[in-house]
Amino acid sequence: MSVKISLLKPGQTATISSVSADDPGLLRRLEAMGFQVGQKVKLLRKAWLNGPLHLRVGLSTEVAMRQHEADQILVDVED
């Protein structure tokens, strides 16, 4: 079952199942940062009050992302 990446708990790893965005520029930026279907992603930290998420994409890329941007990415959570 796919869930929004913002619903992960810190330390959880998941596989990206879908990336979508209304803005084509945002979609290109997400893909350029490594957010592509099949890629592993790990939530490192979540800021309070719906602040940014700190994510690791692949093995070494770390990204801070706003919550509404992160909601464009669906993932399959690993057990």
PyMOL commands that set and color helices and strands:
alter all, ss='L'
color gray80, all
select helices_A, chain A and resi 5-7+24-32+67-70
alter helices_A, ss='H'
color red, helices_A
select strands_A, chain A and resi 2-4+13-19+40-46+53-57+61-65+73-77
alter strands_A, ss='S'
color yellow, strands_A
deselect
rebuild
show_as cartoon
